[in-house]
Amino acid sequence: VTVKGVQGHAGTVPMFMRQDPMAAAAELILLVEDLCKHPQSYIARGRQYHPSANEATTGMLVCTVGQISSWPSASNVIPGQ
């Protein structure tokens, strides 16, 4: 998965103008974690369930994020992706 944002200097771009892809990636990672811990909250559609709902709600669904990288990878740069 590639999350894109707008690259900039961390010291000069005001917070309200930032489009930091790492912040968006962090939210996505938390969503994946929550989905895997509480799949019933996401797959239930009224009384209809996705075909894999039974497996997901019985603890068979597992998820992880194994690697994160940014570009450019510098402490004073808001990454572009």
Stockholm file with secondary structure:
# STOCKHOLM 1.0

chainA/1-81         VTVKGVQGHAGTVPMFMRQDPMAAAAELILLVEDLCKHPQSYIARGRQYHPSANEATTGMLVCTVGQISSWPSASNVIPGQ
#=GR chainA/1-81 SS CCCCCCCEETTTSCGGGCCCHHHHHHHHHHHHHHHHHCTHHHHEETTEECTTHHHHHTTCCCCCCCCCCCSSCCTTEECCC
#=GC SS_cons        CCCCCCCEETTTSCGGGCCCHHHHHHHHHHHHHHHHHCTHHHHEETTEECTTHHHHHTTCCCCCCCCCCCSSCCTTEECCC
//
